[in-house]
């Protein structure tokens, strides 16, 4: 018998809108659809009247003035709390963890969490292929949580805001620390991403259902050009999707009183949320994540499980480096045969803005329903390996209750490792820790950027002083570990390094 206030996922749903639909739903319409499907999935219409909180994950390209209020009105619910998250792919799992604590404390009876994007349809409309009749988009009137700048001023000076530019830095740092050659690591990443493509190919909700081989993923072609070296197009998250997901949470006691079939319950067994040192250029290492390490450890401890008890994972997969860092920090071996994705990942399943991990949670619940002995870990990541949330799920009730836990000392220890601000005007030797080479839309190299250490140990950023031919050569050899001369060029703004 479960404790009275044991949190459960009572209803789950996800939806991928057909690509050729003539009158596509807007993000709000998609959320209404999946929320109603989650209510139907729970199997009790009476649960609708018990929803005390509605949470909407931050919408990427078509926000509304009051998305939670619009959703509640469309569904006919009157929640005590309506919440809209800040930006962050970590937020769906974070919301589940928060809901678990509120449900376990008895302060809420049921919680609805949802999110959606319809970027594919929006782009079709902008290209003149369809006409949209969507509700007006407006900036949100309120965001529940801190909206913090994702990059500091110096990182912004080097145009590192876009994840597609920042994550290649992690990848080159990982490659060097792995001991693999440039080609060996490229092949390793191809094999890793092939596993994700294989899962997407058989997932009816995936955006791209064509199974790709490792060679097709890593080979540079006109259709698979480098976006930013070392990532080809196939290695980048695909935000050009129309997708939505929703989960309806309540307690075992409430579900029993409503006659909801326990065969459909999935239990959150443990969870944790941490952030790494906020700004990438101030982290001690670029190939690790103390936040993931501690979050996975505490989530498993709360669940009363070892890593060997987990049957499958959904690791946040915006780029290959995110998966590799999560594997390393959680303790998943390179050749572990267990599933690393339940959906196919953001490159192939699709990356609907901030809401991807809610699809991972829904998929975990569906797999657990099929075999209640199974257990899953879902990881969620915001910004650049910055904000992290981890959840453990299973088919049996947890042995330990969900309670408030003081994680502040762990976060403080992570934050205490912060490095000083990078040197804005650097001179002398600079040893490369990581680099990225930007490419144009025809696949030609444009600009290389490095993060490195000066001879006194301080960090500095610099653009590479090199032409297109030299940059192409740098894509064939290992540049991490090389030392070059860095200098400040006032008329060009910023540091330049000659390698």
Secondary structure, DSSP 8 states (H G I E B T S, - for coil): ---TT-EEEEEEEEEE--TT-SS---HHHHHHHHHHHHHHHHT-GGGGGGEEEEEE---SSS--TTHHHHHHHHHT---SEEEE--S-TTHHHHHHHHHHHHHHHTS-SEEEEEEEEEHHHHHHHHTTS-----------S--SS----SS-HHHHHTT--SHHHHHHHHHHHHHHHHT--HHHHHHHHHHHHHHHHHHHHT-TT-S------HHHHHS-BTTB-EEEETEEGGGS-----EEEEEEEEEEHHHHHHTT--GGG-BEEEEEEEEE--SSGGGSS-SS--HHHHHHHHHHHHHHT--GGG--EEE---SSHHHHHHHHHHHT--TT--SBS-SS-HHHHT---TT-HHHHHHHHHHHHHHH-TT-EEEEEEEETTTTEEEEEEEESS--SS-------HHHHHHHHTT-----BSS--EEEEEEEEEEEE-TTS-EEEEEEEEEETTS-EEEEEE---HHHHHHHTTS--TT-EEEEEE-GGG-SEEEE-
